[in-house]
Amino acid sequence: MAGYLRLRQICLVAPNLAPAISDISEIMGLTVCYRDGNVAKYGLENALLPVDTILLEVVAPFQPGTAAGRFIDKTGGRGGYMAIFCCDDPDARGKHANDIGVRTANVITHAPYHGVQLHPRDCRAAFIEFNHTTGSDDVLGPYPPAGPDWQKAIRKDVTLALTEVEMESPDPQGLAGHWGKILGVAVSGDTELKLPNAIFRFVKGASDLMSGLTFKVADIARVRDAAKAKGCKVSGDSFDLCGVTFKLVA
């Protein structure tokens, strides 16, 4: 696929929004930039926090029968929900996905934003979305899902960047190849997809899921201690939160 592709957003899912956002904010030193009322029609509430120029979103169901609620029930709350990419032409990328057998689940247009979401069953492991905001190819430019002033909420005192996404699968090479075909990104070393601003790393696991996020932080011990104080399960320089493992690197 020609044109650019960058990781724009990672979406996690939680049974209850307020405690999840409180924990992420306090442990990682991140600030909520927006809560999107548009997701209410799906029975969800959300909040977004910028990690440099990548948005970390958490959604939670507030009524029964939602896709996010079914995801929690199916997975036991383990795994990330969506990987969202900005690009020059979401429709072309959606058509390419359709041509290789990956169905479109949803098309969202809130001008100047346009997004194409692919079916999670066909993607395997997580939803994939391609989106574009007219007139904004600048990573610090407008991005309506994150609100009008999302850039003002960027903090760099604790968390500096989101650098890697870990994906588990019984067949990591197969899942890497599958996602590589969908994204139009060549697989590196059998199990990595390298984007301009992040790496997707595929590892052996019991099932297909988005299992971890790696964050570059200013002080690993400080963040690790904050996670312990919040009651998170901590192992080495990693801890579990919101269905995934947060891995800390300097």
Phi and psi in degrees as GROMACS dihedral restraints (atoms count N, CA, C in turn):
[ dihedral_restraints ]
;  ai    aj    ak    al  type     phi  dphi    fc
    3     4     5     6     1   -79.4    20    10
    4     5     6     7     1   171.5    20    10
    6     7     8     9     1    86.9    20    10
    7     8     9    10     1   177.2    20    10
    9    10    11    12     1   -93.3    20    10
   10    11    12    13     1   158.3    20    10
   12    13    14    15     1  -148.9    20    10
   13    14    15    16     1   124.9    20    10
   15    16    17    18     1  -133.8    20    10
   16    17    18    19     1   149.2    20    10
   18    19    20    21     1   -70.2    20    10
   19    20    21    22     1   123.4    20    10
   21    22    23    24     1  -105.0    20    10
   22    23    24    25     1   -32.9    20    10
   24    25    26    27     1  -161.3    20    10
   25    26    27    28     1   142.7    20    10
   27    28    29    30     1  -115.9    20    10
   28    29    30    31     1   132.0    20    10
   30    31    32    33     1  -113.4    20    10
   31    32    33    34     1   125.3    20    10
   33    34    35    36     1  -107.6    20    10
   34    35    36    37     1   163.0    20    10
   36    37    38    39     1  -126.5    20    10
   37    38    39    40     1   141.3    20    10
   39    40    41    42     1  -135.0    20    10
   40    41    42    43     1   151.6    20    10
   42    43    44    45     1   -64.9    20    10
   43    44    45    46     1   -34.0    20    10
   45    46    47    48     1  -136.6    20    10
   46    47    48    49     1   131.5    20    10
   48    49    50    51     1   -73.8    20    10
   49    50    51    52     1   -47.9    20    10
   51    52    53    54     1   -57.3    20    10
   52    53    54    55     1   -50.3    20    10
   54    55    56    57     1   -65.8    20    10
   55    56    57    58     1   -34.3    20    10
   57    58    59    60     1   -65.4    20    10
   58    59    60    61     1   -45.2    20    10
   60    61    62    63     1   -68.2    20    10
   61    62    63    64     1   -38.5    20    10
   63    64    65    66     1   -60.2    20    10
   64    65    66    67     1   -45.3    20    10
   66    67    68    69     1   -64.7    20    10
   67    68    69    70     1   -47.8    20    10
   69    70    71    72     1   -61.3    20    10
   70    71    72    73     1   -45.7    20    10
   72    73    74    75     1   -59.8    20    10
   73    74    75    76     1   -47.8    20    10
   75    76    77    78     1   -75.6    20    10
   76    77    78    79     1   -37.6    20    10
   78    79    80    81     1   -73.1    20    10
   79    80    81    82     1   -45.8    20    10
   81    82    83    84     1   -93.8    20    10
   82    83    84    85     1    -5.8    20    10
   84    85    86    87     1    66.3    20    10
   85    86    87    88     1    42.3    20    10
   87    88    89    90     1  -113.1    20    10
   88    89    90    91     1   156.5    20    10
   90    91    92    93     1  -121.4    20    10
   91    92    93    94     1   134.4    20    10
   93    94    95    96     1   -66.1    20    10
   94    95    96    97     1   129.3    20    10
   96    97    98    99     1  -101.9    20    10
   97    98    99   100     1   -22.0    20    10
   99   100   101   102     1  -166.6    20    10
  100   101   102   103     1   149.3    20    10
  102   103   104   105     1  -126.1    20    10
  103   104   105   106     1   119.9    20    10
  105   106   107   108     1   -94.0    20    10
  106   107   108   109     1   110.3    20    10
  108   109   110   111     1   -65.2    20    10
  109   110   111   112     1   -17.5    20    10
  111   112   113   114     1   -65.8    20    10
  112   113   114   115     1   -21.8    20    10
  114   115   116   117     1   -80.8    20    10
  115   116   117   118     1    -8.7    20    10
  117   118   119   120     1   -61.7    20    10
  118   119   120   121     1   -31.0    20    10
  120   121   122   123     1   -67.0    20    10
  121   122   123   124     1   -15.8    20    10
  123   124   125   126     1   -96.0    20    10
  124   125   126   127     1     7.7    20    10
  126   127   128   129     1    76.5    20    10
  127   128   129   130     1    25.0    20    10
  129   130   131   132     1  -123.9    20    10
  130   131   132   133     1   156.8    20    10
  132   133   134   135     1  -124.0    20    10
  133   134   135   136     1   155.8    20    10
  135   136   137   138     1  -147.5    20    10
  136   137   138   139     1   171.3    20    10
  138   139   140   141     1  -151.5    20    10
  139   140   141   142     1   145.9    20    10
  141   142   143   144     1  -121.8    20    10
  142   143   144   145     1   140.5    20    10
  144   145   146   147     1  -130.1    20    10
  145   146   147   148     1   124.7    20    10
  147   148   149   150     1   -77.2    20    10
  148   149   150   151     1   134.7    20    10
  150   151   152   153     1  -113.1    20    10
  151   152   153   154     1    92.9    20    10
  153   154   155   156     1    55.5    20    10
  154   155   156   157     1  -120.8    20    10
  156   157   158   159     1  -100.3    20    10
  157   158   159   160     1     6.0    20    10
  159   160   161   162     1  -102.0    20    10
  160   161   162   163     1   136.5    20    10
  162   163   164   165     1   -95.0    20    10
  163   164   165   166     1   133.8    20    10
  165   166   167   168     1  -104.9    20    10
  166   167   168   169     1   117.4    20    10
  168   169   170   171     1  -113.3    20    10
  169   170   171   172     1   143.6    20    10
  171   172   173   174     1  -122.7    20    10
  172   173   174   175     1   131.0    20    10
  174   175   176   177     1  -115.8    20    10
  175   176   177   178     1   150.8    20    10
  177   178   179   180     1  -143.9    20    10
  178   179   180   181     1   138.9    20    10
  180   181   182   183     1   -75.6    20    10
  181   182   183   184     1   141.4    20    10
  183   184   185   186     1  -116.0    20    10
  184   185   186   187     1     4.3    20    10
  186   187   188   189     1  -146.7    20    10
  187   188   189   190     1   159.1    20    10
  189   190   191   192     1   -72.7    20    10
  190   191   192   193     1   160.1    20    10
  192   193   194   195     1    84.9    20    10
  193   194   195   196     1    14.2    20    10
  195   196   197   198     1   -88.0    20    10
  196   197   198   199     1   157.3    20    10
  198   199   200   201     1   -62.7    20    10
  199   200   201   202     1   -38.6    20    10
  201   202   203   204     1   -66.0    20    10
  202   203   204   205     1   -38.6    20    10
  204   205   206   207     1   -64.7    20    10
  205   206   207   208     1   -40.5    20    10
  207   208   209   210     1   -64.6    20    10
  208   209   210   211     1   -36.8    20    10
  210   211   212   213     1   -61.1    20    10
  211   212   213   214     1   -44.9    20    10
  213   214   215   216     1   -62.1    20    10
  214   215   216   217     1   -44.7    20    10
  216   217   218   219     1   -63.3    20    10
  217   218   219   220     1   -42.0    20    10
  219   220   221   222     1   -69.2    20    10
  220   221   222   223     1   -39.5    20    10
  222   223   224   225     1   -98.8    20    10
  223   224   225   226     1    -6.8    20    10
  225   226   227   228     1    69.2    20    10
  226   227   228   229     1    21.2    20    10
  228   229   230   231     1    83.2    20    10
  229   230   231   232     1     8.8    20    10
  231   232   233   234     1  -100.4    20    10
  232   233   234   235     1   127.9    20    10
  234   235   236   237     1   115.4    20    10
  235   236   237   238     1   146.8    20    10
  237   238   239   240     1   -76.6    20    10
  238   239   240   241     1   157.0    20    10
  240   241   242   243     1   -95.3    20    10
  241   242   243   244     1   -46.7    20    10
  243   244   245   246     1  -142.6    20    10
  244   245   246   247     1   145.6    20    10
  246   247   248   249     1  -115.6    20    10
  247   248   249   250     1   120.5    20    10
  249   250   251   252     1  -116.7    20    10
  250   251   252   253     1   129.3    20    10
  252   253   254   255     1  -122.3    20    10
  253   254   255   256     1   137.3    20    10
  255   256   257   258     1   -93.0    20    10
  256   257   258   259     1   146.4    20    10
  258   259   260   261     1  -156.3    20    10
  259   260   261   262     1   178.7    20    10
  261   262   263   264     1   -83.0    20    10
  262   263   264   265     1   -28.1    20    10
  264   265   266   267     1  -146.3    20    10
  265   266   267   268     1    86.2    20    10
  267   268   269   270     1   -60.5    20    10
  268   269   270   271     1   -36.1    20    10
  270   271   272   273     1   -65.5    20    10
  271   272   273   274     1   -41.8    20    10
  273   274   275   276     1   -63.7    20    10
  274   275   276   277     1   -40.5    20    10
  276   277   278   279     1   -69.2    20    10
  277   278   279   280     1   -35.8    20    10
  279   280   281   282     1   -64.6    20    10
  280   281   282   283     1   -41.4    20    10
  282   283   284   285     1   -64.5    20    10
  283   284   285   286     1   -41.4    20    10
  285   286   287   288     1   -59.1    20    10
  286   287   288   289     1   -43.0    20    10
  288   289   290   291     1   -63.3    20    10
  289   290   291   292     1   -44.2    20    10
  291   292   293   294     1   -58.2    20    10
  292   293   294   295     1   -39.7    20    10
  294   295   296   297     1   -64.8    20    10
  295   296   297   298     1   -23.3    20    10
  297   298   299   300     1  -104.7    20    10
  298   299   300   301     1    16.6    20    10
  300   301   302   303     1    93.1    20    10
  301   302   303   304     1    13.5    20    10
  303   304   305   306     1  -104.5    20    10
  304   305   306   307     1   116.1    20    10
  306   307   308   309     1   -76.8    20    10
  307   308   309   310     1   153.9    20    10
  309   310   311   312     1   -83.9    20    10
  310   311   312   313     1   130.0    20    10
  312   313   314   315     1   -95.5    20    10
  313   314   315   316     1   -32.3    20    10
  315   316   317   318     1  -163.4    20    10
  316   317   318   319     1   140.7    20    10
  318   319   320   321     1  -120.6    20    10
  319   320   321   322     1   127.0    20    10
  321   322   323   324     1  -120.5    20    10
  322   323   324   325     1   125.9    20    10
  324   325   326   327     1  -128.8    20    10
  325   326   327   328     1   112.4    20    10
  327   328   329   330     1  -126.5    20    10
  328   329   330   331     1    85.5    20    10
  330   331   332   333     1   -46.4    20    10
  331   332   333   334     1   135.2    20    10
  333   334   335   336     1   -89.0    20    10
  334   335   336   337     1    13.9    20    10
  336   337   338   339     1   -95.2    20    10
  337   338   339   340     1   139.8    20    10
  339   340   341   342     1  -140.6    20    10
  340   341   342   343     1   124.8    20    10
  342   343   344   345     1  -130.7    20    10
  343   344   345   346     1   146.0    20    10
  345   346   347   348     1  -122.1    20    10
  346   347   348   349     1   116.0    20    10
  348   349   350   351     1  -100.7    20    10
  349   350   351   352     1   134.5    20    10
  351   352   353   354     1   -96.9    20    10
  352   353   354   355     1   156.4    20    10
  354   355   356   357     1   -70.3    20    10
  355   356   357   358     1   125.7    20    10
  357   358   359   360     1   -62.6    20    10
  358   359   360   361     1   -31.4    20    10
  360   361   362   363     1   -64.8    20    10
  361   362   363   364     1   -35.2    20    10
  363   364   365   366     1   -80.6    20    10
  364   365   366   367     1   -35.5    20    10
  366   367   368   369     1   -67.2    20    10
  367   368   369   370     1   -38.0    20    10
  369   370   371   372     1    69.6    20    10
  370   371   372   373     1   141.0    20    10
  372   373   374   375     1    78.8    20    10
  373   374   375   376     1   -42.6    20    10
  375   376   377   378     1  -168.0    20    10
  376   377   378   379     1   160.2    20    10
  378   379   380   381     1   -60.2    20    10
  379   380   381   382     1   146.2    20    10
  381   382   383   384     1  -118.6    20    10
  382   383   384   385     1   133.4    20    10
  384   385   386   387     1  -126.3    20    10
  385   386   387   388     1   139.4    20    10
  387   388   389   390     1  -110.2    20    10
  388   389   390   391     1   133.6    20    10
  390   391   392   393     1  -143.1    20    10
  391   392   393   394     1   165.6    20    10
  393   394   395   396     1  -149.7    20    10
  394   395   396   397     1   141.5    20    10
  396   397   398   399     1  -113.7    20    10
  397   398   399   400     1   118.6    20    10
  399   400   401   402     1   -54.5    20    10
  400   401   402   403     1   130.8    20    10
  402   403   404   405     1    77.1    20    10
  403   404   405   406     1    12.0    20    10
  405   406   407   408     1  -137.5    20    10
  406   407   408   409     1    84.7    20    10
  408   409   410   411     1  -100.0    20    10
  409   410   411   412     1     3.1    20    10
  411   412   413   414     1   -82.7    20    10
  412   413   414   415     1   130.0    20    10
  414   415   416   417     1   -63.0    20    10
  415   416   417   418     1   -20.8    20    10
  417   418   419   420     1  -103.6    20    10
  418   419   420   421     1    14.7    20    10
  420   421   422   423     1   -84.1    20    10
  421   422   423   424     1  -172.6    20    10
  423   424   425   426     1   -58.8    20    10
  424   425   426   427     1   141.2    20    10
  426   427   428   429     1  -147.5    20    10
  427   428   429   430     1    90.6    20    10
  429   430   431   432     1   -51.6    20    10
  430   431   432   433     1   -37.4    20    10
  432   433   434   435     1   -60.5    20    10
  433   434   435   436     1   -19.6    20    10
  435   436   437   438     1  -101.4    20    10
  436   437   438   439     1     6.4    20    10
  438   439   440   441     1    92.1    20    10
  439   440   441   442     1   171.4    20    10
  441   442   443   444     1   -73.4    20    10
  442   443   444   445     1   -23.7    20    10
  444   445   446   447     1  -130.9    20    10
  445   446   447   448     1    39.6    20    10
  447   448   449   450     1   -60.3    20    10
  448   449   450   451     1   -30.9    20    10
  450   451   452   453     1   -61.6    20    10
  451   452   453   454     1   -30.2    20    10
  453   454   455   456     1   -69.3    20    10
  454   455   456   457     1   -16.8    20    10
  456   457   458   459     1   -92.0    20    10
  457   458   459   460     1    -1.4    20    10
  459   460   461   462     1   -66.5    20    10
  460   461   462   463     1   128.3    20    10
  462   463   464   465     1  -122.5    20    10
  463   464   465   466     1   145.6    20    10
  465   466   467   468     1  -128.2    20    10
  466   467   468   469     1    12.5    20    10
  468   469   470   471     1   -80.9    20    10
  469   470   471   472     1   -26.6    20    10
  471   472   473   474     1  -116.7    20    10
  472   473   474   475     1   -59.1    20    10
  474   475   476   477     1  -106.6    20    10
  475   476   477   478     1   128.5    20    10
  477   478   479   480     1   -97.9    20    10
  478   479   480   481     1   -37.3    20    10
  480   481   482   483     1  -165.2    20    10
  481   482   483   484     1   156.2    20    10
  483   484   485   486     1  -101.6    20    10
  484   485   486   487     1   114.8    20    10
  486   487   488   489     1  -106.8    20    10
  487   488   489   490     1   -29.7    20    10
  489   490   491   492     1  -142.3    20    10
  490   491   492   493     1   150.4    20    10
  492   493   494   495     1  -120.7    20    10
  493   494   495   496     1   126.8    20    10
  495   496   497   498     1   -99.9    20    10
  496   497   498   499     1   132.1    20    10
  498   499   500   501     1  -119.3    20    10
  499   500   501   502     1   131.0    20    10
  501   502   503   504     1  -102.4    20    10
  502   503   504   505     1   150.5    20    10
  504   505   506   507     1  -164.6    20    10
  505   506   507   508     1   149.1    20    10
  507   508   509   510     1   -61.2    20    10
  508   509   510   511     1   -24.1    20    10
  510   511   512   513     1  -127.9    20    10
  511   512   513   514     1    76.7    20    10
  513   514   515   516     1   -61.3    20    10
  514   515   516   517     1   -36.0    20    10
  516   517   518   519     1   -65.0    20    10
  517   518   519   520     1   -40.5    20    10
  519   520   521   522     1   -65.6    20    10
  520   521   522   523     1   -42.7    20    10
  522   523   524   525     1   -68.2    20    10
  523   524   525   526     1   -38.8    20    10
  525   526   527   528     1   -60.6    20    10
  526   527   528   529     1   -43.6    20    10
  528   529   530   531     1   -64.8    20    10
  529   530   531   532     1   -39.1    20    10
  531   532   533   534     1   -64.7    20    10
  532   533   534   535     1   -49.4    20    10
  534   535   536   537     1   -65.5    20    10
  535   536   537   538     1   -35.9    20    10
  537   538   539   540     1   -60.3    20    10
  538   539   540   541     1   -40.5    20    10
  540   541   542   543     1   -66.3    20    10
  541   542   543   544     1   -42.4    20    10
  543   544   545   546     1   -63.6    20    10
  544   545   546   547     1   -44.2    20    10
  546   547   548   549     1   -82.1    20    10
  547   548   549   550     1   -17.2    20    10
  549   550   551   552     1    72.6    20    10
  550   551   552   553     1    35.3    20    10
  552   553   554   555     1  -121.4    20    10
  553   554   555   556     1   129.7    20    10
  555   556   557   558     1   -68.8    20    10
  556   557   558   559     1   140.5    20    10
  558   559   560   561     1   -76.7    20    10
  559   560   561   562     1   132.7    20    10
  561   562   563   564     1  -102.6    20    10
  562   563   564   565     1   129.9    20    10
  564   565   566   567     1    56.7    20    10
  565   566   567   568     1    34.0    20    10
  567   568   569   570     1    75.9    20    10
  568   569   570   571     1   -31.5    20    10
  570   571   572   573     1  -138.3    20    10
  571   572   573   574     1    25.3    20    10
  573   574   575   576     1  -134.0    20    10
  574   575   576   577     1   142.0    20    10
  576   577   578   579     1  -118.1    20    10
  577   578   579   580     1   118.3    20    10
  579   580   581   582     1  -102.7    20    10
  580   581   582   583     1   115.8    20    10
  582   583   584   585     1  -100.4    20    10
  583   584   585   586     1   167.6    20    10
  585   586   587   588     1   -58.8    20    10
  586   587   588   589     1   -29.0    20    10
  588   589   590   591     1  -123.5    20    10
  589   590   591   592     1     7.3    20    10
  591   592   593   594     1  -169.5    20    10
  592   593   594   595     1   160.0    20    10
  594   595   596   597     1  -117.5    20    10
  595   596   597   598     1   134.7    20    10
  597   598   599   600     1   -99.6    20    10
  598   599   600   601     1   120.1    20    10
  600   601   602   603     1  -113.7    20    10
  601   602   603   604     1   129.5    20    10
  603   604   605   606     1  -108.6    20    10
  604   605   606   607     1   125.8    20    10
  606   607   608   609     1  -129.7    20    10
  607   608   609   610     1   165.1    20    10
  609   610   611   612     1   -70.6    20    10
  610   611   612   613     1   133.8    20    10
  612   613   614   615     1  -158.6    20    10
  613   614   615   616     1   173.1    20    10
  615   616   617   618     1   -73.0    20    10
  616   617   618   619     1   -27.8    20    10
  618   619   620   621     1  -148.8    20    10
  619   620   621   622     1   167.5    20    10
  621   622   623   624     1   -75.1    20    10
  622   623   624   625     1   117.3    20    10
  624   625   626   627     1  -163.0    20    10
  625   626   627   628     1   157.3    20    10
  627   628   629   630     1   -82.9    20    10
  628   629   630   631     1   109.5    20    10
  630   631   632   633     1  -102.1    20    10
  631   632   633   634     1   -23.0    20    10
  633   634   635   636     1  -157.1    20    10
  634   635   636   637     1   157.8    20    10
  636   637   638   639     1  -129.0    20    10
  637   638   639   640     1   135.3    20    10
  639   640   641   642     1  -105.9    20    10
  640   641   642   643     1   128.7    20    10
  642   643   644   645     1  -119.0    20    10
  643   644   645   646     1   134.8    20    10
  645   646   647   648     1   -85.1    20    10
  646   647   648   649     1   124.5    20    10
  648   649   650   651     1  -126.1    20    10
  649   650   651   652     1   159.9    20    10
  651   652   653   654     1   -73.7    20    10
  652   653   654   655     1   -32.7    20    10
  654   655   656   657     1  -147.5    20    10
  655   656   657   658     1    99.5    20    10
  657   658   659   660     1   -57.7    20    10
  658   659   660   661     1   -46.4    20    10
  660   661   662   663     1   -60.6    20    10
  661   662   663   664     1   -40.2    20    10
  663   664   665   666     1   -62.1    20    10
  664   665   666   667     1   -44.8    20    10
  666   667   668   669     1   -69.9    20    10
  667   668   669   670     1   -41.0    20    10
  669   670   671   672     1   -61.8    20    10
  670   671   672   673     1   -42.2    20    10
  672   673   674   675     1   -66.0    20    10
  673   674   675   676     1   -36.3    20    10
  675   676   677   678     1   -65.9    20    10
  676   677   678   679     1   -37.0    20    10
  678   679   680   681     1   -66.2    20    10
  679   680   681   682     1   -42.1    20    10
  681   682   683   684     1   -61.1    20    10
  682   683   684   685     1   -42.6    20    10
  684   685   686   687     1   -63.7    20    10
  685   686   687   688     1   -26.9    20    10
  687   688   689   690     1   -87.3    20    10
  688   689   690   691     1    -1.1    20    10
  690   691   692   693     1    85.7    20    10
  691   692   693   694     1    14.7    20    10
  693   694   695   696     1   -73.0    20    10
  694   695   696   697     1   151.4    20    10
  696   697   698   699     1   -75.2    20    10
  697   698   699   700     1   113.3    20    10
  699   700   701   702     1  -109.1    20    10
  700   701   702   703     1   135.1    20    10
  702   703   704   705     1  -139.9    20    10
  703   704   705   706     1   112.3    20    10
  705   706   707   708     1    61.9    20    10
  706   707   708   709     1  -126.7    20    10
  708   709   710   711     1  -102.2    20    10
  709   710   711   712     1    31.6    20    10
  711   712   713   714     1  -132.8    20    10
  712   713   714   715     1   155.5    20    10
  714   715   716   717     1  -151.1    20    10
  715   716   717   718     1   156.0    20    10
  717   718   719   720     1   -95.1    20    10
  718   719   720   721     1   133.3    20    10
  720   721   722   723     1  -158.4    20    10
  721   722   723   724     1   132.9    20    10
  723   724   725   726     1    57.3    20    10
  724   725   726   727     1    37.0    20    10
  726   727   728   729     1    87.9    20    10
  727   728   729   730     1    -6.5    20    10
  729   730   731   732     1  -132.3    20    10
  730   731   732   733     1   169.7    20    10
  732   733   734   735     1   -96.1    20    10
  733   734   735   736     1   123.0    20    10
  735   736   737   738     1   -88.5    20    10
  736   737   738   739     1   116.6    20    10
  738   739   740   741     1  -105.2    20    10
  739   740   741   742     1   134.9    20    10
  741   742   743   744     1  -108.6    20    10
  742   743   744   745     1   131.7    20    10
  744   745   746   747     1  -133.3    20    10
  745   746   747   748     1   155.6    20    10
